[in-house]
Amino acid sequence: MAAPMVVTAVQTHRIALRALLTELAEGAGVRNSVAVGAQLAVLFDGAMALATFAGDTDAALHARKAARRRCWPRNCDV
């Protein structure tokens, strides 16, 4: 199990990232920016995990394509 200080740092970072993504979605005028921010955070986390643990260097590109397909230009489904 990770040290409590590490867990706190990771949780703080995850919350900040999700807030940033939500803010960006809101600024772009997407509907339901809170849900879209959460969905983008999942895509980000998945891409990071694949890149880190599976060595998939294209993971971020796949995540970006998925986000664009779902949310372009401002019609994000939730």
Backbone as JSON Lines, residues from 0, in Angstrom:
{"i":0,"aa":"M","n":[0.84,-1.18,0.0],"ca":[0.0,0.0,0.0],"c":[0.89,1.24,0.0]}
{"i":1,"aa":"A","n":[0.45,2.25,-0.74],"ca":[1.22,3.48,-0.85],"c":[1.17,4.27,0.45]}
{"i":2,"aa":"A","n":[2.21,5.03,0.67],"ca":[2.27,5.88,1.85],"c":[1.15,6.92,1.8]}
{"i":3,"aa":"P","n":[0.58,7.28,2.94],"ca":[-0.53,8.25,2.96],"c":[-0.18,9.57,2.25]}
{"i":4,"aa":"M","n":[1.04,10.03,2.36],"ca":[1.44,11.28,1.72],"c":[1.36,11.14,0.19]}
{"i":5,"aa":"V","n":[1.72,9.97,-0.33],"ca":[1.65,9.73,-1.77],"c":[0.2,9.68,-2.22]}
{"i":6,"aa":"V","n":[-0.63,8.97,-1.47],"ca":[-2.05,8.86,-1.8],"c":[-2.69,10.25,-1.84]}
{"i":7,"aa":"T","n":[-2.39,11.07,-0.85],"ca":[-2.93,12.43,-0.8],"c":[-2.48,13.25,-2.0]}
{"i":8,"aa":"A","n":[-1.22,13.15,-2.36],"ca":[-0.69,13.9,-3.5],"c":[-1.37,13.47,-4.8]}
{"i":9,"aa":"V","n":[-1.55,12.17,-4.98],"ca":[-2.2,11.67,-6.19],"c":[-3.66,12.1,-6.22]}
{"i":10,"aa":"Q","n":[-4.36,11.98,-5.12],"ca":[-5.77,12.39,-5.08],"c":[-5.92,13.88,-5.37]}
{"i":11,"aa":"T","n":[-5.04,14.69,-4.81],"ca":[-5.08,16.13,-5.06],"c":[-4.87,16.43,-6.53]}
{"i":12,"aa":"H","n":[-3.93,15.73,-7.13],"ca":[-3.66,15.92,-8.56],"c":[-4.85,15.5,-9.41]}
{"i":13,"aa":"R","n":[-5.45,14.37,-9.09],"ca":[-6.6,13.87,-9.86],"c":[-7.77,14.86,-9.78]}
{"i":14,"aa":"I","n":[-8.01,15.4,-8.61],"ca":[-9.1,16.37,-8.43],"c":[-8.81,17.63,-9.24]}
{"i":15,"aa":"A","n":[-7.58,18.1,-9.2],"ca":[-7.2,19.31,-9.94],"c":[-7.31,19.08,-11.45]}
{"i":16,"aa":"L","n":[-6.9,17.92,-11.92],"ca":[-6.99,17.62,-13.35],"c":[-8.44,17.59,-13.8]}
{"i":17,"aa":"R","n":[-9.28,16.93,-13.02],"ca":[-10.7,16.85,-13.39],"c":[-11.34,18.24,-13.4]}
{"i":18,"aa":"A","n":[-10.97,19.07,-12.43],"ca":[-11.49,20.44,-12.39],"c":[-11.02,21.23,-13.62]}
{"i":19,"aa":"L","n":[-9.77,21.06,-14.01],"ca":[-9.25,21.74,-15.19],"c":[-9.99,21.3,-16.45]}
{"i":20,"aa":"L","n":[-10.18,20.01,-16.6],"ca":[-10.87,19.51,-17.78],"c":[-12.32,19.98,-17.82]}
{"i":21,"aa":"T","n":[-12.96,20.05,-16.67],"ca":[-14.32,20.56,-16.58],"c":[-14.36,22.03,-16.97]}
{"i":22,"aa":"E","n":[-13.4,22.78,-16.47],"ca":[-13.32,24.21,-16.79],"c":[-13.09,24.43,-18.29]}
{"i":23,"aa":"L","n":[-12.23,23.63,-18.88],"ca":[-11.97,23.74,-20.32],"c":[-13.22,23.4,-21.13]}
{"i":24,"aa":"A","n":[-13.94,22.36,-20.7],"ca":[-15.17,21.99,-21.39],"c":[-16.21,23.1,-21.28]}
{"i":25,"aa":"E","n":[-16.31,23.68,-20.09],"ca":[-17.25,24.78,-19.89],"c":[-16.88,25.97,-20.76]}
{"i":26,"aa":"G","n":[-15.6,26.29,-20.81],"ca":[-15.13,27.4,-21.63],"c":[-15.35,27.18,-23.12]}
{"i":27,"aa":"A","n":[-15.36,25.91,-23.52],"ca":[-15.6,25.58,-24.93],"c":[-17.09,25.56,-25.25]}
{"i":28,"aa":"G","n":[-17.93,25.73,-24.24],"ca":[-19.36,25.8,-24.46],"c":[-20.06,24.46,-24.57]}
{"i":29,"aa":"V","n":[-19.43,23.39,-24.1],"ca":[-20.09,22.09,-24.19],"c":[-21.17,21.98,-23.12]}
{"i":30,"aa":"R","n":[-22.21,21.23,-23.47],"ca":[-23.27,20.99,-22.5],"c":[-22.78,20.04,-21.43]}
{"i":31,"aa":"N","n":[-23.27,20.19,-20.23],"ca":[-22.95,19.32,-19.1],"c":[-21.44,19.15,-18.94]}
{"i":32,"aa":"S","n":[-20.76,20.26,-18.74],"ca":[-19.31,20.27,-18.66],"c":[-18.77,19.41,-17.51]}
{"i":33,"aa":"V","n":[-19.53,19.24,-16.45],"ca":[-19.07,18.41,-15.33],"c":[-18.93,16.96,-15.77]}
{"i":34,"aa":"A","n":[-19.94,16.45,-16.45],"ca":[-19.88,15.06,-16.94],"c":[-18.8,14.9,-17.99]}
{"i":35,"aa":"V","n":[-18.68,15.88,-18.88],"ca":[-17.67,15.8,-19.94],"c":[-16.27,15.87,-19.33]}
{"i":36,"aa":"G","n":[-16.07,16.72,-18.33],"ca":[-14.78,16.78,-17.65],"c":[-14.41,15.45,-17.02]}
{"i":37,"aa":"A","n":[-15.39,14.78,-16.42],"ca":[-15.15,13.47,-15.83],"c":[-14.79,12.44,-16.9]}
{"i":38,"aa":"Q","n":[-15.49,12.5,-18.02],"ca":[-15.21,11.56,-19.11],"c":[-13.82,11.79,-19.69]}
{"i":39,"aa":"L","n":[-13.44,13.04,-19.85],"ca":[-12.11,13.35,-20.35],"c":[-11.03,12.89,-19.37]}
{"i":40,"aa":"A","n":[-11.31,13.01,-18.07],"ca":[-10.36,12.54,-17.06],"c":[-10.15,11.03,-17.17]}
{"i":41,"aa":"V","n":[-11.22,10.3,-17.45],"ca":[-11.1,8.85,-17.63],"c":[-10.26,8.54,-18.86]}
{"i":42,"aa":"L","n":[-10.49,9.26,-19.95],"ca":[-9.67,9.06,-21.15],"c":[-8.2,9.35,-20.86]}
{"i":43,"aa":"F","n":[-7.95,10.43,-20.15],"ca":[-6.58,10.81,-19.8],"c":[-5.92,9.71,-18.95]}
{"i":44,"aa":"D","n":[-6.63,9.28,-17.91],"ca":[-6.08,8.25,-17.02],"c":[-5.8,6.95,-17.78]}
{"i":45,"aa":"G","n":[-6.72,6.57,-18.65],"ca":[-6.53,5.35,-19.43],"c":[-5.33,5.46,-20.36]}
{"i":46,"aa":"A","n":[-5.19,6.6,-20.99],"ca":[-4.05,6.8,-21.89],"c":[-2.74,6.76,-21.12]}
{"i":47,"aa":"M","n":[-2.72,7.39,-19.95],"ca":[-1.5,7.38,-19.12],"c":[-1.17,5.97,-18.66]}
{"i":48,"aa":"A","n":[-2.19,5.21,-18.26],"ca":[-1.96,3.84,-17.79],"c":[-1.43,2.96,-18.93]}
{"i":49,"aa":"L","n":[-2.04,3.07,-20.1],"ca":[-1.56,2.27,-21.24],"c":[-0.14,2.64,-21.63]}
{"i":50,"aa":"A","n":[0.15,3.92,-21.63],"ca":[1.5,4.36,-21.98],"c":[2.51,3.88,-20.95]}
{"i":51,"aa":"T","n":[2.15,3.97,-19.69],"ca":[3.07,3.61,-18.61],"c":[3.27,2.11,-18.48]}
{"i":52,"aa":"F","n":[2.19,1.37,-18.44],"ca":[2.28,-0.05,-18.1],"c":[2.32,-0.99,-19.3]}
{"i":53,"aa":"A","n":[1.81,-0.53,-20.45],"ca":[1.81,-1.38,-21.63],"c":[2.75,-0.87,-22.71]}
{"i":54,"aa":"G","n":[3.34,0.3,-22.47],"ca":[4.27,0.85,-23.45],"c":[3.59,1.32,-24.72]}
{"i":55,"aa":"D","n":[2.3,1.61,-24.65],"ca":[1.55,2.05,-25.83],"c":[1.79,3.54,-26.06]}
{"i":56,"aa":"T","n":[2.72,3.85,-26.95],"ca":[3.06,5.25,-27.18],"c":[2.0,6.01,-27.97]}
{"i":57,"aa":"D","n":[1.03,5.32,-28.51],"ca":[-0.06,5.96,-29.24],"c":[-1.32,6.15,-28.39]}
{"i":58,"aa":"A","n":[-1.26,5.82,-27.12],"ca":[-2.44,5.88,-26.25],"c":[-3.05,7.27,-26.2]}
{"i":59,"aa":"A","n":[-2.23,8.3,-26.11],"ca":[-2.75,9.67,-26.05],"c":[-3.44,10.06,-27.36]}
{"i":60,"aa":"L","n":[-2.9,9.6,-28.47],"ca":[-3.52,9.87,-29.76],"c":[-4.9,9.22,-29.85]}
{"i":61,"aa":"H","n":[-5.0,7.99,-29.37],"ca":[-6.29,7.29,-29.38],"c":[-7.3,8.0,-28.48]}
{"i":62,"aa":"A","n":[-6.85,8.45,-27.32],"ca":[-7.74,9.18,-26.4],"c":[-8.23,10.48,-27.04]}
{"i":63,"aa":"R","n":[-7.33,11.18,-27.71],"ca":[-7.71,12.43,-28.36],"c":[-8.75,12.17,-29.46]}
{"i":64,"aa":"K","n":[-8.54,11.13,-30.25],"ca":[-9.51,10.79,-31.3],"c":[-10.87,10.45,-30.7]}
{"i":65,"aa":"A","n":[-10.87,9.71,-29.6],"ca":[-12.13,9.35,-28.95],"c":[-12.85,10.59,-28.43]}
{"i":66,"aa":"A","n":[-12.11,11.51,-27.84],"ca":[-12.72,12.74,-27.32],"c":[-13.28,13.58,-28.46]}
{"i":67,"aa":"R","n":[-12.54,13.69,-29.52],"ca":[-13.01,14.49,-30.67],"c":[-14.24,13.86,-31.31]}
{"i":68,"aa":"R","n":[-14.25,12.57,-31.43],"ca":[-15.37,11.88,-32.05],"c":[-16.63,12.09,-31.23]}
{"i":69,"aa":"R","n":[-16.48,12.11,-29.92],"ca":[-17.63,12.23,-29.03],"c":[-18.07,13.67,-28.83]}
{"i":70,"aa":"C","n":[-17.15,14.61,-28.93],"ca":[-17.44,15.98,-28.5],"c":[-17.22,17.05,-29.55]}
{"i":71,"aa":"W","n":[-17.19,16.69,-30.79],"ca":[-16.86,17.73,-31.76],"c":[-18.09,18.14,-32.54]}
{"i":72,"aa":"P","n":[-18.39,19.39,-32.77],"ca":[-17.68,20.55,-32.25],"c":[-18.11,20.95,-30.85]}
{"i":73,"aa":"R","n":[-19.38,20.83,-30.49],"ca":[-19.79,21.15,-29.13],"c":[-20.99,20.33,-28.72]}
{"i":74,"aa":"N","n":[-21.09,19.18,-29.26],"ca":[-22.3,18.37,-29.04],"c":[-22.0,17.13,-28.21]}
{"i":75,"aa":"C","n":[-21.25,17.3,-27.14],"ca":[-20.87,16.16,-26.31],"c":[-22.11,15.46,-25.76]}
{"i":76,"aa":"D","n":[-22.14,14.17,-25.95],"ca":[-23.18,13.35,-25.33],"c":[-22.66,12.91,-23.97]}
{"i":77,"aa":"V","n":[-23.54,12.8,-23.02],"ca":[-23.12,12.32,-21.7],"c":[-23.9,11.1,-21.31]}
